[in-house]
Amino acid sequence: MARQDSAAGGEAQEESDAPARRPFLLRLPPELLAELRSWANQDLRSLNGHIEFLLREAVRKRGGGSGS
């Protein structure tokens, strides 16, 4: 089922059964942010998606989380 999102210029967005994501402010030094942005671009990911990927990998390697 699609819904209208006026904040996104009226583009329809798909609702999913995935758990809701919550916004979270993260302060990073400019050098680290630039490095993460470059790495994300190399892996064809958004910066947010890449940070989420890295955090999930770190949790998985540590032996925690659900791995989803």
Phi and psi restraints in degrees (range 20) as a CNS / XPLOR table:
assign (resid 1 and name C) (resid 2 and name N)
       (resid 2 and name CA) (resid 2 and name C) 1.0 -93.8 20.0 2
assign (resid 2 and name N) (resid 2 and name CA)
       (resid 2 and name C) (resid 3 and name N) 1.0 152.3 20.0 2
assign (resid 2 and name C) (resid 3 and name N)
       (resid 3 and name CA) (resid 3 and name C) 1.0 -133.2 20.0 2
assign (resid 3 and name N) (resid 3 and name CA)
       (resid 3 and name C) (resid 4 and name N) 1.0 154.8 20.0 2
assign (resid 3 and name C) (resid 4 and name N)
       (resid 4 and name CA) (resid 4 and name C) 1.0 -85.2 20.0 2
assign (resid 4 and name N) (resid 4 and name CA)
       (resid 4 and name C) (resid 5 and name N) 1.0 137.1 20.0 2
assign (resid 4 and name C) (resid 5 and name N)
       (resid 5 and name CA) (resid 5 and name C) 1.0 -124.5 20.0 2
assign (resid 5 and name N) (resid 5 and name CA)
       (resid 5 and name C) (resid 6 and name N) 1.0 103.3 20.0 2
assign (resid 5 and name C) (resid 6 and name N)
       (resid 6 and name CA) (resid 6 and name C) 1.0 -65.4 20.0 2
assign (resid 6 and name N) (resid 6 and name CA)
       (resid 6 and name C) (resid 7 and name N) 1.0 -26.1 20.0 2
assign (resid 6 and name C) (resid 7 and name N)
       (resid 7 and name CA) (resid 7 and name C) 1.0 -72.2 20.0 2
assign (resid 7 and name N) (resid 7 and name CA)
       (resid 7 and name C) (resid 8 and name N) 1.0 -20.3 20.0 2
assign (resid 7 and name C) (resid 8 and name N)
       (resid 8 and name CA) (resid 8 and name C) 1.0 -102.0 20.0 2
assign (resid 8 and name N) (resid 8 and name CA)
       (resid 8 and name C) (resid 9 and name N) 1.0 28.3 20.0 2
assign (resid 8 and name C) (resid 9 and name N)
       (resid 9 and name CA) (resid 9 and name C) 1.0 73.3 20.0 2
assign (resid 9 and name N) (resid 9 and name CA)
       (resid 9 and name C) (resid 10 and name N) 1.0 23.6 20.0 2
assign (resid 9 and name C) (resid 10 and name N)
       (resid 10 and name CA) (resid 10 and name C) 1.0 80.8 20.0 2
assign (resid 10 and name N) (resid 10 and name CA)
       (resid 10 and name C) (resid 11 and name N) 1.0 7.3 20.0 2
assign (resid 10 and name C) (resid 11 and name N)
       (resid 11 and name CA) (resid 11 and name C) 1.0 -72.1 20.0 2
assign (resid 11 and name N) (resid 11 and name CA)
       (resid 11 and name C) (resid 12 and name N) 1.0 139.9 20.0 2
assign (resid 11 and name C) (resid 12 and name N)
       (resid 12 and name CA) (resid 12 and name C) 1.0 -74.6 20.0 2
assign (resid 12 and name N) (resid 12 and name CA)
       (resid 12 and name C) (resid 13 and name N) 1.0 138.4 20.0 2
assign (resid 12 and name C) (resid 13 and name N)
       (resid 13 and name CA) (resid 13 and name C) 1.0 -121.6 20.0 2
assign (resid 13 and name N) (resid 13 and name CA)
       (resid 13 and name C) (resid 14 and name N) 1.0 144.2 20.0 2
assign (resid 13 and name C) (resid 14 and name N)
       (resid 14 and name CA) (resid 14 and name C) 1.0 -82.1 20.0 2
assign (resid 14 and name N) (resid 14 and name CA)
       (resid 14 and name C) (resid 15 and name N) 1.0 133.3 20.0 2
assign (resid 14 and name C) (resid 15 and name N)
       (resid 15 and name CA) (resid 15 and name C) 1.0 -83.7 20.0 2
assign (resid 15 and name N) (resid 15 and name CA)
       (resid 15 and name C) (resid 16 and name N) 1.0 144.6 20.0 2
assign (resid 15 and name C) (resid 16 and name N)
       (resid 16 and name CA) (resid 16 and name C) 1.0 -128.7 20.0 2
assign (resid 16 and name N) (resid 16 and name CA)
       (resid 16 and name C) (resid 17 and name N) 1.0 171.0 20.0 2
assign (resid 16 and name C) (resid 17 and name N)
       (resid 17 and name CA) (resid 17 and name C) 1.0 -89.0 20.0 2
assign (resid 17 and name N) (resid 17 and name CA)
       (resid 17 and name C) (resid 18 and name N) 1.0 1.5 20.0 2
assign (resid 17 and name C) (resid 18 and name N)
       (resid 18 and name CA) (resid 18 and name C) 1.0 -67.6 20.0 2
assign (resid 18 and name N) (resid 18 and name CA)
       (resid 18 and name C) (resid 19 and name N) 1.0 149.6 20.0 2
assign (resid 18 and name C) (resid 19 and name N)
       (resid 19 and name CA) (resid 19 and name C) 1.0 -60.7 20.0 2
assign (resid 19 and name N) (resid 19 and name CA)
       (resid 19 and name C) (resid 20 and name N) 1.0 147.2 20.0 2
assign (resid 19 and name C) (resid 20 and name N)
       (resid 20 and name CA) (resid 20 and name C) 1.0 -64.4 20.0 2
assign (resid 20 and name N) (resid 20 and name CA)
       (resid 20 and name C) (resid 21 and name N) 1.0 142.2 20.0 2
assign (resid 20 and name C) (resid 21 and name N)
       (resid 21 and name CA) (resid 21 and name C) 1.0 -94.3 20.0 2
assign (resid 21 and name N) (resid 21 and name CA)
       (resid 21 and name C) (resid 22 and name N) 1.0 145.4 20.0 2
assign (resid 21 and name C) (resid 22 and name N)
       (resid 22 and name CA) (resid 22 and name C) 1.0 -113.8 20.0 2
assign (resid 22 and name N) (resid 22 and name CA)
       (resid 22 and name C) (resid 23 and name N) 1.0 134.9 20.0 2
assign (resid 22 and name C) (resid 23 and name N)
       (resid 23 and name CA) (resid 23 and name C) 1.0 -66.0 20.0 2
assign (resid 23 and name N) (resid 23 and name CA)
       (resid 23 and name C) (resid 24 and name N) 1.0 147.0 20.0 2
assign (resid 23 and name C) (resid 24 and name N)
       (resid 24 and name CA) (resid 24 and name C) 1.0 -148.2 20.0 2
assign (resid 24 and name N) (resid 24 and name CA)
       (resid 24 and name C) (resid 25 and name N) 1.0 124.4 20.0 2
assign (resid 24 and name C) (resid 25 and name N)
       (resid 25 and name CA) (resid 25 and name C) 1.0 -78.4 20.0 2
assign (resid 25 and name N) (resid 25 and name CA)
       (resid 25 and name C) (resid 26 and name N) 1.0 129.1 20.0 2
assign (resid 25 and name C) (resid 26 and name N)
       (resid 26 and name CA) (resid 26 and name C) 1.0 -127.8 20.0 2
assign (resid 26 and name N) (resid 26 and name CA)
       (resid 26 and name C) (resid 27 and name N) 1.0 120.2 20.0 2
assign (resid 26 and name C) (resid 27 and name N)
       (resid 27 and name CA) (resid 27 and name C) 1.0 -96.7 20.0 2
assign (resid 27 and name N) (resid 27 and name CA)
       (resid 27 and name C) (resid 28 and name N) 1.0 126.2 20.0 2
assign (resid 27 and name C) (resid 28 and name N)
       (resid 28 and name CA) (resid 28 and name C) 1.0 -130.0 20.0 2
assign (resid 28 and name N) (resid 28 and name CA)
       (resid 28 and name C) (resid 29 and name N) 1.0 148.5 20.0 2
assign (resid 28 and name C) (resid 29 and name N)
       (resid 29 and name CA) (resid 29 and name C) 1.0 -62.7 20.0 2
assign (resid 29 and name N) (resid 29 and name CA)
       (resid 29 and name C) (resid 30 and name N) 1.0 144.9 20.0 2
assign (resid 29 and name C) (resid 30 and name N)
       (resid 30 and name CA) (resid 30 and name C) 1.0 -55.1 20.0 2
assign (resid 30 and name N) (resid 30 and name CA)
       (resid 30 and name C) (resid 31 and name N) 1.0 -36.0 20.0 2
assign (resid 30 and name C) (resid 31 and name N)
       (resid 31 and name CA) (resid 31 and name C) 1.0 -65.7 20.0 2
assign (resid 31 and name N) (resid 31 and name CA)
       (resid 31 and name C) (resid 32 and name N) 1.0 -42.5 20.0 2
assign (resid 31 and name C) (resid 32 and name N)
       (resid 32 and name CA) (resid 32 and name C) 1.0 -67.6 20.0 2
assign (resid 32 and name N) (resid 32 and name CA)
       (resid 32 and name C) (resid 33 and name N) 1.0 -42.0 20.0 2
assign (resid 32 and name C) (resid 33 and name N)
       (resid 33 and name CA) (resid 33 and name C) 1.0 -60.0 20.0 2
assign (resid 33 and name N) (resid 33 and name CA)
       (resid 33 and name C) (resid 34 and name N) 1.0 -43.4 20.0 2
assign (resid 33 and name C) (resid 34 and name N)
       (resid 34 and name CA) (resid 34 and name C) 1.0 -63.6 20.0 2
assign (resid 34 and name N) (resid 34 and name CA)
       (resid 34 and name C) (resid 35 and name N) 1.0 -41.3 20.0 2
assign (resid 34 and name C) (resid 35 and name N)
       (resid 35 and name CA) (resid 35 and name C) 1.0 -65.1 20.0 2
assign (resid 35 and name N) (resid 35 and name CA)
       (resid 35 and name C) (resid 36 and name N) 1.0 -43.7 20.0 2
assign (resid 35 and name C) (resid 36 and name N)
       (resid 36 and name CA) (resid 36 and name C) 1.0 -64.6 20.0 2
assign (resid 36 and name N) (resid 36 and name CA)
       (resid 36 and name C) (resid 37 and name N) 1.0 -39.8 20.0 2
assign (resid 36 and name C) (resid 37 and name N)
       (resid 37 and name CA) (resid 37 and name C) 1.0 -63.6 20.0 2
assign (resid 37 and name N) (resid 37 and name CA)
       (resid 37 and name C) (resid 38 and name N) 1.0 -42.6 20.0 2
assign (resid 37 and name C) (resid 38 and name N)
       (resid 38 and name CA) (resid 38 and name C) 1.0 -63.4 20.0 2
assign (resid 38 and name N) (resid 38 and name CA)
       (resid 38 and name C) (resid 39 and name N) 1.0 -45.1 20.0 2
assign (resid 38 and name C) (resid 39 and name N)
       (resid 39 and name CA) (resid 39 and name C) 1.0 -62.3 20.0 2
assign (resid 39 and name N) (resid 39 and name CA)
       (resid 39 and name C) (resid 40 and name N) 1.0 -43.6 20.0 2
assign (resid 39 and name C) (resid 40 and name N)
       (resid 40 and name CA) (resid 40 and name C) 1.0 -60.4 20.0 2
assign (resid 40 and name N) (resid 40 and name CA)
       (resid 40 and name C) (resid 41 and name N) 1.0 -43.7 20.0 2
assign (resid 40 and name C) (resid 41 and name N)
       (resid 41 and name CA) (resid 41 and name C) 1.0 -62.4 20.0 2
assign (resid 41 and name N) (resid 41 and name CA)
       (resid 41 and name C) (resid 42 and name N) 1.0 -40.0 20.0 2
assign (resid 41 and name C) (resid 42 and name N)
       (resid 42 and name CA) (resid 42 and name C) 1.0 -63.2 20.0 2
assign (resid 42 and name N) (resid 42 and name CA)
       (resid 42 and name C) (resid 43 and name N) 1.0 -34.6 20.0 2
assign (resid 42 and name C) (resid 43 and name N)
       (resid 43 and name CA) (resid 43 and name C) 1.0 -92.9 20.0 2
assign (resid 43 and name N) (resid 43 and name CA)
       (resid 43 and name C) (resid 44 and name N) 1.0 8.7 20.0 2
assign (resid 43 and name C) (resid 44 and name N)
       (resid 44 and name CA) (resid 44 and name C) 1.0 55.6 20.0 2
assign (resid 44 and name N) (resid 44 and name CA)
       (resid 44 and name C) (resid 45 and name N) 1.0 43.9 20.0 2
assign (resid 44 and name C) (resid 45 and name N)
       (resid 45 and name CA) (resid 45 and name C) 1.0 -121.9 20.0 2
assign (resid 45 and name N) (resid 45 and name CA)
       (resid 45 and name C) (resid 46 and name N) 1.0 158.8 20.0 2
assign (resid 45 and name C) (resid 46 and name N)
       (resid 46 and name CA) (resid 46 and name C) 1.0 -72.6 20.0 2
assign (resid 46 and name N) (resid 46 and name CA)
       (resid 46 and name C) (resid 47 and name N) 1.0 159.6 20.0 2
assign (resid 46 and name C) (resid 47 and name N)
       (resid 47 and name CA) (resid 47 and name C) 1.0 -59.6 20.0 2
assign (resid 47 and name N) (resid 47 and name CA)
       (resid 47 and name C) (resid 48 and name N) 1.0 -45.6 20.0 2
assign (resid 47 and name C) (resid 48 and name N)
       (resid 48 and name CA) (resid 48 and name C) 1.0 -61.7 20.0 2
assign (resid 48 and name N) (resid 48 and name CA)
       (resid 48 and name C) (resid 49 and name N) 1.0 -45.2 20.0 2
assign (resid 48 and name C) (resid 49 and name N)
       (resid 49 and name CA) (resid 49 and name C) 1.0 -62.5 20.0 2
assign (resid 49 and name N) (resid 49 and name CA)
       (resid 49 and name C) (resid 50 and name N) 1.0 -37.1 20.0 2
assign (resid 49 and name C) (resid 50 and name N)
       (resid 50 and name CA) (resid 50 and name C) 1.0 -69.8 20.0 2
assign (resid 50 and name N) (resid 50 and name CA)
       (resid 50 and name C) (resid 51 and name N) 1.0 -42.6 20.0 2
assign (resid 50 and name C) (resid 51 and name N)
       (resid 51 and name CA) (resid 51 and name C) 1.0 -61.7 20.0 2
assign (resid 51 and name N) (resid 51 and name CA)
       (resid 51 and name C) (resid 52 and name N) 1.0 -42.0 20.0 2
assign (resid 51 and name C) (resid 52 and name N)
       (resid 52 and name CA) (resid 52 and name C) 1.0 -62.8 20.0 2
assign (resid 52 and name N) (resid 52 and name CA)
       (resid 52 and name C) (resid 53 and name N) 1.0 -43.0 20.0 2
assign (resid 52 and name C) (resid 53 and name N)
       (resid 53 and name CA) (resid 53 and name C) 1.0 -58.7 20.0 2
assign (resid 53 and name N) (resid 53 and name CA)
       (resid 53 and name C) (resid 54 and name N) 1.0 -47.7 20.0 2
assign (resid 53 and name C) (resid 54 and name N)
       (resid 54 and name CA) (resid 54 and name C) 1.0 -62.2 20.0 2
assign (resid 54 and name N) (resid 54 and name CA)
       (resid 54 and name C) (resid 55 and name N) 1.0 -41.3 20.0 2
assign (resid 54 and name C) (resid 55 and name N)
       (resid 55 and name CA) (resid 55 and name C) 1.0 -66.4 20.0 2
assign (resid 55 and name N) (resid 55 and name CA)
       (resid 55 and name C) (resid 56 and name N) 1.0 -41.6 20.0 2
assign (resid 55 and name C) (resid 56 and name N)
       (resid 56 and name CA) (resid 56 and name C) 1.0 -63.0 20.0 2
assign (resid 56 and name N) (resid 56 and name CA)
       (resid 56 and name C) (resid 57 and name N) 1.0 -42.2 20.0 2
assign (resid 56 and name C) (resid 57 and name N)
       (resid 57 and name CA) (resid 57 and name C) 1.0 -61.5 20.0 2
assign (resid 57 and name N) (resid 57 and name CA)
       (resid 57 and name C) (resid 58 and name N) 1.0 -43.0 20.0 2
assign (resid 57 and name C) (resid 58 and name N)
       (resid 58 and name CA) (resid 58 and name C) 1.0 -63.1 20.0 2
assign (resid 58 and name N) (resid 58 and name CA)
       (resid 58 and name C) (resid 59 and name N) 1.0 -42.2 20.0 2
assign (resid 58 and name C) (resid 59 and name N)
       (resid 59 and name CA) (resid 59 and name C) 1.0 -66.2 20.0 2
assign (resid 59 and name N) (resid 59 and name CA)
       (resid 59 and name C) (resid 60 and name N) 1.0 -42.5 20.0 2
assign (resid 59 and name C) (resid 60 and name N)
       (resid 60 and name CA) (resid 60 and name C) 1.0 -61.7 20.0 2
assign (resid 60 and name N) (resid 60 and name CA)
       (resid 60 and name C) (resid 61 and name N) 1.0 -46.2 20.0 2
assign (resid 60 and name C) (resid 61 and name N)
       (resid 61 and name CA) (resid 61 and name C) 1.0 -65.1 20.0 2
assign (resid 61 and name N) (resid 61 and name CA)
       (resid 61 and name C) (resid 62 and name N) 1.0 -28.5 20.0 2
assign (resid 61 and name C) (resid 62 and name N)
       (resid 62 and name CA) (resid 62 and name C) 1.0 -77.6 20.0 2
assign (resid 62 and name N) (resid 62 and name CA)
       (resid 62 and name C) (resid 63 and name N) 1.0 -15.6 20.0 2
assign (resid 62 and name C) (resid 63 and name N)
       (resid 63 and name CA) (resid 63 and name C) 1.0 95.1 20.0 2
assign (resid 63 and name N) (resid 63 and name CA)
       (resid 63 and name C) (resid 64 and name N) 1.0 16.2 20.0 2
assign (resid 63 and name C) (resid 64 and name N)
       (resid 64 and name CA) (resid 64 and name C) 1.0 -115.9 20.0 2
assign (resid 64 and name N) (resid 64 and name CA)
       (resid 64 and name C) (resid 65 and name N) 1.0 -179.7 20.0 2
assign (resid 64 and name C) (resid 65 and name N)
       (resid 65 and name CA) (resid 65 and name C) 1.0 77.0 20.0 2
assign (resid 65 and name N) (resid 65 and name CA)
       (resid 65 and name C) (resid 66 and name N) 1.0 173.1 20.0 2
assign (resid 65 and name C) (resid 66 and name N)
       (resid 66 and name CA) (resid 66 and name C) 1.0 -92.2 20.0 2
assign (resid 66 and name N) (resid 66 and name CA)
       (resid 66 and name C) (resid 67 and name N) 1.0 -12.6 20.0 2
assign (resid 66 and name C) (resid 67 and name N)
       (resid 67 and name CA) (resid 67 and name C) 1.0 78.1 20.0 2
assign (resid 67 and name N) (resid 67 and name CA)
       (resid 67 and name C) (resid 68 and name N) 1.0 9.2 20.0 2
